[in-house]
Amino acid sequence: MKLSELQNKQIVSLKDGKNIGNIIDANVMSDGFIESLIIDSNHSLLSFNRNNNTKILWKDIAKIGEDVILVNISKL
């Protein structure tokens, strides 16, 4: 799956079903695997990153569907 395909999907919290935001970038490890997704915090419920972007770790992704990415984040 390409990053551009992921960017077209909404990020939704499993905890409360709210839209968290949109993917603007990804952190990729040297082996090519995605470590985390960077979410635009202007649309985000999370605000713990200094540069107004939120990091969603790949391990926190529960399911990637056709239209949404479901994430399990306890800091909501």
C-alpha positions in Angstrom: 0.0 0.0 0.0 1.3 3.5 -0.9 1.3 6.4 1.5 -0.9 8.3 -1.0 -3.5 5.6 -0.6 -3.4 6.0 3.2 -3.7 9.8 3.0 -7.1 9.5 1.4 -8.5 7.7 4.4 -10.0 9.2 7.6 -8.4 8.4 10.9 -11.1 7.3 13.4 -10.7 6.5 17.1 -12.0 3.1 18.2 -12.6 4.5 21.7 -15.3 7.0 20.7 -15.7 6.8 16.9 -14.5 10.4 16.4 -12.5 11.5 13.4 -9.0 12.3 14.6 -7.6 14.0 11.5 -5.8 13.5 8.2 -2.5 11.9 7.4 0.1 14.5 6.3 3.2 12.4 6.5 4.8 9.1 7.8 7.9 8.1 9.6 9.6 5.3 7.7 12.3 3.1 9.1 15.4 2.1 7.2 13.9 -1.2 6.3 11.0 0.5 4.6 8.3 -0.2 7.2 6.2 2.6 8.5 6.9 3.4 12.1 4.2 6.0 12.6 1.7 8.3 10.8 1.8 12.0 11.2 -1.7 13.5 11.6 -2.6 17.2 11.1 -3.5 18.4 14.6 -5.7 21.2 13.3 -8.3 18.4 12.8 -7.1 16.3 15.7 -8.3 15.7 19.2 -4.8 15.1 20.3 -2.3 17.8 21.0 0.8 16.4 22.7 3.3 17.2 19.9 5.0 20.6 19.9 4.8 21.2 16.2 1.0 20.9 16.1 1.1 17.5 14.5 0.2 14.2 16.1 2.1 11.0 15.8 0.1 7.7 15.6 2.3 4.7 16.1 1.8 1.8 13.6 1.2 -0.5 16.5 -1.8 1.6 17.5 -3.5 1.0 14.1 -6.3 -1.6 14.7 -7.6 -1.9 11.1 -7.1 -0.3 7.7 -10.4 -0.3 5.8 -11.5 0.9 2.4 -12.4 4.4 3.7 -11.0 4.7 7.2 -8.1 3.7 9.4 -9.2 2.6 12.9 -6.8 3.5 15.7 -6.7 2.4 19.3 -5.2 5.3 21.3 -5.6 5.6 25.0 -4.7 9.3 25.2 -7.9 10.6 23.8 
